[in-house]
Amino acid sequence: MTIGNMVGKIVVITGANSGIGFETARGVAQLGATVVMVCRDEARGSAARDAVAKVDGGAVPVLLLADLSEQVQVRRLASDLRVRFSQIDVLINNAGAAFPKRGVTVDGIERTFAVNHLAPFLLTNLVVDLLRAAPQARVIGISSDLHASKIDFEDLNLERRYTWMRAYALSKLANILFTKELARRFAGSNVTANCVEPGPAVTHFGRGAGGTLSVVSRLLQAAAFLGIAGSTEDGARTPIYLASNPDVAKTTGKYFRRCREVPAKPITDDVDTAKRLWQTSERLCDGSRQ
């Protein structure tokens, strides 16, 4: 993996207090970046910030608090970023979740779709001016090879049939469709957008959730012991690569695994589907304006 110097770069990472987000924050801090760690919990966020602050070569990290399931808080986060910074060089939409039982947010949206897709969609659009202000900006989304192969626009809220896996797969498909449409809209500009499959890695995903989510967590731990699944450090390598490597500075609209471009499922190249998702996402975010 080739990485580059990030001294003077502003890197915003959501979900930065644990797992891949935390290891990515450590990695880019070691390269000299100023890391903005977006976390939901103040105690865990502060502990993570203090740990990243000990990394040699890194600037003092910044901690911002936001519950990304609430669009009002996403808007508040964007406002905080605008007050504190004149540009964003790298935005890593890392935060993600899965829930064993269906629930809706304060905005009336199924929680997995709200956190995993609408939050990065809204945040990215709200800080476009800060991205454009950077000499060369990069937007990086975290998806999964478990992304769905189709999308039902009539049931994005999963009211007809809910399983945590169905919700998660839908949100990860939405991540890729959003990334590719964002790349098309930013074509020819100073902003690139790419998506990452971090690979099976041992994180806090599903831990303590109960049901099959907890089973998945235990299986990942067992797989790591057997050398099948990677560590969180392994999972962070590709986001760090895309954030720092000068060779991919102009690469956009791609899907990466293990620092290499790979194909996603065919639906992710459907331009009409991506445009429809963008328009639907705009509508679902419009009601939170204040």
C-alpha positions as CSV (number, residue, x, y, z in Angstrom):
1,M,0.0,0.0,0.0
2,T,1.5,3.3,-1.1
3,I,0.5,6.3,1.1
4,G,1.2,10.0,0.9
5,N,2.1,12.9,3.2
6,M,-1.1,14.5,4.6
7,V,0.5,17.5,6.5
8,G,-1.9,20.4,6.4
9,K,-4.9,18.3,5.2
10,I,-8.2,18.5,7.0
11,V,-9.8,15.0,7.2
12,V,-13.3,14.5,8.6
13,I,-14.2,11.0,9.7
14,T,-17.6,10.0,11.0
15,G,-17.9,7.1,13.5
16,A,-14.3,7.7,14.5
17,N,-14.3,6.5,18.0
18,S,-14.0,2.8,17.3
19,G,-13.4,0.1,14.7
20,I,-12.3,1.0,11.2
21,G,-13.1,4.7,11.7
22,F,-10.7,4.9,14.7
23,E,-7.9,3.1,13.0
24,T,-8.4,5.3,9.9
25,A,-8.2,8.4,12.1
26,R,-4.9,7.0,13.6
27,G,-3.5,6.3,10.2
28,V,-4.2,9.7,8.6
29,A,-3.0,11.4,11.8
30,Q,0.3,9.6,11.6
31,L,0.6,11.0,8.0
32,G,0.3,14.5,9.4
33,A,-3.4,15.3,8.8
34,T,-5.6,17.3,11.2
35,V,-8.4,14.7,12.0
36,V,-11.9,15.8,12.8
37,M,-13.5,12.9,14.7
38,V,-17.2,12.8,14.5
39,C,-18.7,10.7,17.3
40,R,-22.1,10.2,19.0
41,D,-20.9,9.6,22.5
42,E,-18.9,12.2,24.3
43,A,-17.0,9.9,26.7
44,R,-16.1,7.4,24.0
45,G,-15.3,10.2,21.6
46,S,-13.0,11.9,24.1
47,A,-11.1,8.7,24.8
48,A,-10.6,8.1,21.1
49,R,-9.5,11.6,20.5
50,D,-6.9,11.4,23.3
51,A,-5.6,8.1,21.8
52,V,-5.3,9.6,18.3
53,A,-3.6,12.7,19.9
54,K,-0.7,10.4,21.0
55,V,0.1,9.4,17.4
56,D,3.5,10.8,16.3
57,G,3.3,13.3,13.5
58,G,-0.4,14.1,13.9
59,A,-1.9,17.5,14.7
60,V,-4.2,17.8,17.6
61,P,-7.4,16.1,16.6
62,V,-10.8,17.8,16.8
63,L,-13.9,16.1,18.4
64,L,-17.3,17.0,17.2
65,L,-20.5,15.3,18.6
66,A,-23.5,14.3,16.5
67,D,-26.1,11.6,16.4
68,L,-26.2,11.0,12.7
69,S,-29.7,9.3,12.9
70,E,-31.1,12.8,13.4
71,Q,-31.0,15.0,10.4
72,V,-31.1,18.2,12.5
73,Q,-27.9,17.1,14.2
74,V,-26.3,16.4,10.8
75,R,-27.2,19.9,9.8
76,R,-25.7,21.2,13.0
77,L,-22.5,19.2,12.4
78,A,-22.2,20.8,8.9
79,S,-22.6,24.2,10.5
80,D,-19.9,23.5,13.1
81,L,-17.6,22.4,10.3
82,R,-18.2,25.5,8.4
83,V,-17.5,27.7,11.4
84,R,-14.2,25.9,12.3
85,F,-12.7,25.2,8.8
86,S,-12.4,27.0,5.5
87,Q,-12.0,23.7,3.6
88,I,-12.3,19.9,3.9
89,D,-9.6,17.9,2.0
90,V,-11.0,14.5,2.8
91,L,-14.5,13.5,4.0
92,I,-14.8,9.8,5.1
93,N,-18.4,8.7,5.6
94,N,-17.5,5.8,7.9
95,A,-20.3,5.7,10.5
96,G,-22.6,2.7,10.0
97,A,-25.0,0.6,12.0
98,A,-27.3,-2.4,11.9
99,F,-30.3,-3.1,14.1
100,P,-31.9,-6.5,15.0
101,K,-35.4,-5.0,15.1
102,R,-37.0,-2.4,12.8
103,G,-37.3,1.1,14.2
104,V,-37.6,4.6,12.8
105,T,-35.8,7.8,13.6
106,V,-37.2,11.1,14.8
107,D,-37.5,11.9,11.1
108,G,-39.7,8.8,10.5
109,I,-37.1,6.9,8.5
110,E,-35.9,3.3,9.1
111,R,-32.8,3.6,11.2
112,T,-30.3,1.6,9.1
113,F,-31.2,3.6,6.0
114,A,-31.1,6.9,7.9
115,V,-27.7,6.3,9.5
116,N,-25.9,4.4,6.7
117,H,-27.1,6.3,3.7
118,L,-29.1,9.5,4.4
119,A,-26.6,10.9,6.9
120,P,-23.6,10.7,4.6
121,F,-25.8,11.9,1.7
122,L,-27.0,15.0,3.6
123,L,-23.6,15.8,5.3
124,T,-21.7,15.6,2.0
125,N,-24.2,17.9,0.2
126,L,-24.1,20.3,3.1
127,V,-20.3,20.7,3.0
128,V,-19.9,20.8,-0.8
129,D,-18.6,24.4,-0.5
130,L,-15.8,23.3,1.9
131,L,-14.9,20.4,-0.4
132,R,-14.7,22.7,-3.4
133,A,-12.5,25.1,-1.4
134,A,-9.8,22.5,-1.1
135,P,-7.2,22.3,-3.8
136,Q,-8.1,18.6,-4.3
137,A,-10.8,17.0,-2.2
138,R,-11.8,13.4,-1.7
139,V,-15.1,11.9,-0.5
140,I,-14.8,8.3,0.6
141,G,-17.7,6.0,1.5
142,I,-17.6,2.8,3.4
143,S,-19.8,0.1,1.7
144,S,-19.7,-3.7,1.7
145,D,-19.7,-6.7,-0.7
146,L,-22.9,-7.6,1.1
147,H,-24.7,-4.7,-0.8
148,A,-28.0,-5.6,-2.4
149,S,-28.5,-6.5,-6.0
150,K,-31.8,-4.5,-6.4
151,I,-33.7,-1.7,-4.7
152,D,-37.4,-1.3,-4.1
153,F,-38.2,2.4,-4.1
154,E,-41.7,1.6,-2.9
155,D,-40.4,0.1,0.4
156,L,-37.2,1.9,1.4
157,N,-38.6,2.1,4.9
158,L,-38.9,-1.7,4.9
159,E,-42.4,-1.7,6.3
160,R,-43.4,-4.9,4.4
161,R,-40.6,-7.2,5.4
162,Y,-37.7,-6.3,7.8
163,T,-34.5,-8.2,8.6
164,W,-31.3,-6.6,9.7
165,M,-29.5,-8.1,6.8
166,R,-32.0,-6.8,4.2
167,A,-31.8,-3.3,5.8
168,Y,-28.0,-3.4,5.9
169,A,-27.6,-4.7,2.3
170,L,-30.0,-1.9,1.0
171,S,-28.1,0.8,2.8
172,K,-24.7,-0.5,1.5
173,L,-26.1,-0.5,-2.1
174,A,-27.3,3.0,-1.5
175,N,-23.7,4.0,-0.5
176,I,-22.3,2.9,-3.8
177,L,-25.1,4.4,-5.9
178,F,-24.6,7.7,-4.1
179,T,-20.9,7.6,-4.6
180,K,-21.1,7.0,-8.3
181,E,-23.8,9.7,-8.8
182,L,-21.7,12.1,-6.7
183,A,-18.7,11.3,-8.9
184,R,-20.7,12.1,-12.1
185,R,-22.0,15.4,-10.6
186,F,-18.4,16.4,-9.6
187,A,-16.9,15.3,-13.0
188,G,-14.1,17.6,-14.1
189,S,-13.9,19.4,-10.7
190,N,-11.4,19.2,-7.9
191,V,-13.6,16.7,-5.9
192,T,-13.5,12.9,-6.3
193,A,-15.7,10.3,-4.8
194,N,-14.9,6.6,-4.2
195,C,-16.3,3.7,-2.2
196,V,-14.6,1.1,-0.1
197,E,-15.2,-2.5,0.8
198,P,-13.1,-2.9,3.9
199,G,-13.4,-6.7,4.0
200,P,-14.5,-8.8,6.9
201,A,-12.9,-7.3,9.9
202,V,-13.3,-7.7,13.7
203,T,-15.1,-4.5,14.9
204,H,-17.9,-3.7,17.4
205,F,-20.4,-4.5,14.6
206,G,-23.3,-6.4,16.1
207,R,-21.7,-6.9,19.5
208,G,-24.3,-7.1,22.2
209,A,-27.2,-6.6,19.8
210,G,-28.7,-10.0,20.3
211,G,-30.1,-12.5,17.7
212,T,-28.2,-13.1,14.5
213,L,-26.3,-9.8,14.7
214,S,-24.5,-11.1,17.8
215,V,-23.9,-14.4,16.0
216,V,-22.2,-12.5,13.1
217,S,-20.0,-10.7,15.6
218,R,-18.9,-13.9,17.2
219,L,-18.3,-15.5,13.8
220,L,-16.1,-12.6,12.8
221,Q,-14.0,-13.0,16.0
222,A,-13.6,-16.7,15.2
223,A,-12.7,-16.0,11.6
224,A,-10.0,-13.5,12.8
225,F,-8.6,-16.2,15.1
226,L,-8.4,-18.5,12.1
227,G,-6.9,-15.8,9.9
228,I,-9.9,-15.5,7.6
229,A,-11.1,-12.1,8.8
230,G,-8.8,-9.2,9.2
231,S,-8.2,-6.8,12.1
232,T,-9.6,-3.2,12.2
233,E,-6.1,-2.1,11.1
234,D,-6.6,-4.2,8.0
235,G,-10.0,-2.7,7.4
236,A,-8.6,0.8,7.6
237,R,-5.9,0.3,5.0
238,T,-8.0,1.0,2.0
239,P,-9.6,4.2,3.3
240,I,-6.2,5.5,4.3
241,Y,-4.9,4.6,0.8
242,L,-7.7,6.4,-0.9
243,A,-7.3,9.4,1.4
244,S,-3.6,9.8,0.9
245,N,-2.2,8.2,-2.2
246,P,-1.3,10.7,-4.9
247,D,-1.8,8.1,-7.6
248,V,-5.6,8.0,-7.0
249,A,-6.0,11.8,-6.7
250,K,-8.0,11.9,-10.0
251,T,-9.7,8.5,-9.6
252,T,-13.4,8.8,-9.1
253,G,-16.6,6.8,-9.1
254,K,-14.9,3.5,-8.3
255,Y,-15.3,0.7,-5.8
256,F,-12.2,-0.5,-4.0
257,R,-11.2,-3.6,-2.0
258,R,-7.7,-4.1,-0.6
259,C,-6.5,-0.9,-2.2
260,R,-7.5,-2.1,-5.7
261,E,-10.4,-1.2,-7.9
262,V,-12.9,-4.0,-8.2
263,P,-16.4,-4.3,-9.8
264,A,-19.5,-4.0,-7.6
265,K,-22.9,-5.6,-8.5
266,P,-24.3,-4.6,-11.9
267,I,-27.1,-2.4,-10.4
268,T,-24.5,0.0,-9.1
269,D,-23.8,1.1,-12.7
270,D,-27.4,1.8,-13.4
271,V,-27.4,5.6,-13.9
272,D,-31.2,6.0,-13.8
273,T,-31.4,4.1,-10.5
274,A,-28.7,6.3,-9.0
275,K,-30.5,9.5,-10.1
276,R,-33.8,8.2,-8.7
277,L,-32.1,7.4,-5.4
278,W,-30.5,10.9,-5.3
279,Q,-33.9,12.6,-5.9
280,T,-35.6,10.4,-3.3
281,S,-32.9,11.1,-0.8
282,E,-33.3,14.9,-1.4
283,R,-37.0,14.5,-0.7
284,L,-36.4,12.4,2.5
285,C,-33.9,15.0,3.8
286,D,-36.0,18.1,2.9
287,G,-38.4,17.8,5.9
288,S,-35.6,18.4,8.5
289,R,-34.8,21.9,7.3
290,Q,-35.0,24.5,10.1
